[in-house]
Amino acid sequence: MIIGSVNENKDIEKRISVTPENVKKFIKNGFKVYLEKNYGAHLDIDDEKFSENGAAFFSEKEKIIKDSDILLQLNLPNEEDLKNLSPNKNLIGVFDPIKNKDRISKLSENNINVFSLELLPRITRAQSMDILSSQANLAGYKAVVDAFSFFNKAI
């Protein structure tokens, strides 16, 4: 099975769905990992760090989307990219299902399995997959760092 991820719109999303450590775990569990070239470059993670752990890189994101059994994205891909996702594939990410209800329903009608992680229950058993708590922790940490920077500049 192939797990893939392509670059997101950097104007609205700075995070990445797959880290070099994730690649190592996926490969160890028998998956192949396909990533788009310069996948983590905006975070100073060069392609070599991913490929050292077993990821393969491609310039054409269409190939990654078509070949991947599981596509990991933080946001719902655009319409053009979704056209390349064939039936019986899996799309996992944070897709704002209330805002994107019609698009997600259309994907489901086309036999594409959509897993929107913010809908996972916030219970102890699912804690390792609880994206809302982990992202809230990061946002809180960033707020403190930003406030500290702001006050240091003001002084």
C-alpha positions as CSV (number, residue, x, y, z in Angstrom):
1,M,0.0,0.0,0.0
2,I,1.1,3.5,-0.7
3,I,0.7,6.5,1.6
4,G,1.0,9.8,-0.3
5,S,0.9,13.5,0.5
6,V,1.3,16.6,-1.7
7,N,2.2,20.2,-1.0
8,E,-0.6,22.3,0.4
9,N,-1.4,26.0,-0.4
10,K,1.4,27.6,1.6
11,D,-0.6,30.9,1.9
12,I,-3.1,29.2,4.2
13,E,-1.2,26.1,5.5
14,K,2.3,26.0,6.9
15,R,2.1,22.6,8.5
16,I,2.8,19.2,6.8
17,S,0.9,15.9,7.1
18,V,4.0,13.7,7.0
19,T,7.3,14.1,8.9
20,P,10.5,12.2,8.4
21,E,9.7,10.3,11.6
22,N,6.3,9.3,10.2
23,V,8.0,8.0,7.0
24,K,10.2,5.8,9.1
25,K,7.2,4.3,10.9
26,F,5.2,3.9,7.7
27,I,8.0,2.1,6.0
28,K,8.6,-0.1,9.0
29,N,4.9,-1.2,8.8
30,G,5.2,-2.2,5.1
31,F,3.9,1.0,3.4
32,K,5.5,2.9,0.6
33,V,5.5,6.7,1.0
34,Y,5.2,9.1,-2.0
35,L,5.7,12.8,-1.4
36,E,5.8,15.8,-3.7
37,K,9.3,17.4,-4.3
38,N,10.2,20.1,-1.8
39,Y,7.5,18.8,0.5
40,G,8.9,20.3,3.8
41,A,11.3,22.9,2.3
42,H,9.3,25.8,3.8
43,L,10.0,24.3,7.3
44,D,13.7,23.8,6.5
45,I,13.2,20.0,6.1
46,D,14.9,19.0,2.9
47,D,13.8,16.1,0.8
48,E,16.9,14.1,1.8
49,K,15.7,13.8,5.4
50,F,12.5,12.1,4.1
51,S,14.3,10.0,1.6
52,E,16.8,8.8,4.2
53,N,13.8,7.2,5.9
54,G,12.5,5.6,2.7
55,A,10.2,8.2,1.0
56,A,10.1,8.5,-2.7
57,F,9.7,11.9,-4.4
58,F,7.8,12.9,-7.5
59,S,7.4,16.2,-9.3
60,E,3.9,15.4,-10.6
61,K,1.4,15.6,-7.8
62,E,-1.2,13.9,-10.1
63,K,0.9,10.7,-10.0
64,I,1.1,10.8,-6.2
65,I,-2.7,11.3,-5.9
66,K,-3.5,8.6,-8.4
67,D,-1.1,6.0,-7.1
68,S,-1.7,6.5,-3.3
69,D,-4.1,4.2,-1.5
70,I,-4.1,6.7,1.4
71,L,-3.7,10.4,0.8
72,L,-2.8,12.4,3.9
73,Q,-3.6,16.2,3.7
74,L,-4.2,18.8,6.3
75,N,-6.9,20.5,4.3
76,L,-9.4,19.3,1.7
77,P,-7.6,19.2,-1.7
78,N,-8.8,21.5,-4.4
79,E,-11.2,20.3,-7.1
80,E,-8.5,19.7,-9.6
81,D,-6.6,17.4,-7.2
82,L,-9.7,15.6,-6.1
83,K,-10.5,14.7,-9.7
84,N,-7.3,12.5,-9.6
85,L,-8.5,10.6,-6.6
86,S,-10.1,7.3,-7.8
87,P,-12.8,5.2,-6.1
88,N,-11.8,3.0,-3.1
89,K,-9.0,5.4,-2.0
90,N,-8.7,6.9,1.4
91,L,-8.4,10.6,2.2
92,I,-7.4,11.5,5.7
93,G,-7.0,15.0,7.1
94,V,-8.7,18.0,8.7
95,F,-11.5,18.9,6.3
96,D,-14.0,21.0,8.2
97,P,-16.9,18.8,7.4
98,I,-19.6,21.3,8.2
99,K,-18.2,23.9,5.8
100,N,-17.3,21.3,3.2
101,K,-20.3,19.0,3.6
102,D,-21.3,19.0,-0.1
103,R,-17.7,18.3,-1.3
104,I,-17.2,15.5,1.2
105,S,-20.6,14.0,0.3
106,K,-19.7,14.1,-3.4
107,L,-16.4,12.2,-2.5
108,S,-18.3,9.6,-0.5
109,E,-20.8,9.1,-3.5
110,N,-17.7,8.4,-5.6
111,N,-16.6,5.6,-3.1
112,I,-13.8,7.6,-1.7
113,N,-13.4,7.0,2.1
114,V,-13.0,10.4,3.8
115,F,-11.7,10.5,7.4
116,S,-11.9,14.0,8.9
117,L,-9.7,13.8,12.1
118,E,-11.5,16.6,13.9
119,L,-14.5,14.3,14.2
120,L,-12.6,11.7,16.2
121,P,-14.0,11.4,19.7
122,R,-12.0,13.2,22.4
123,I,-11.8,10.2,24.7
124,T,-8.9,8.4,26.4
125,R,-8.7,5.6,23.9
126,A,-8.4,8.0,21.0
127,Q,-6.1,10.4,22.7
128,S,-3.1,9.5,20.5
129,M,-5.2,10.6,17.5
130,D,-6.8,13.7,19.0
131,I,-5.8,16.4,16.6
132,L,-7.9,19.1,18.3
133,S,-6.0,18.9,21.6
134,S,-2.6,18.6,20.1
135,Q,-3.2,21.6,17.8
136,A,-4.7,23.6,20.7
137,N,-1.6,23.0,22.7
138,L,0.6,24.2,19.8
139,A,-1.6,27.3,19.4
140,G,-1.3,28.1,23.1
141,Y,2.4,27.7,23.0
142,K,2.7,29.9,20.0
143,A,0.5,32.5,21.6
144,V,2.9,32.7,24.6
145,V,6.0,32.9,22.3
146,D,4.3,35.6,20.2
147,A,3.3,37.6,23.3
148,F,6.8,37.4,24.7
149,S,8.2,38.6,21.4
150,F,5.7,41.5,21.2
151,F,6.4,42.7,24.8
152,N,10.2,42.5,24.2
153,K,9.9,44.7,21.1
154,A,7.7,47.2,23.0
155,I,10.2,47.6,25.8
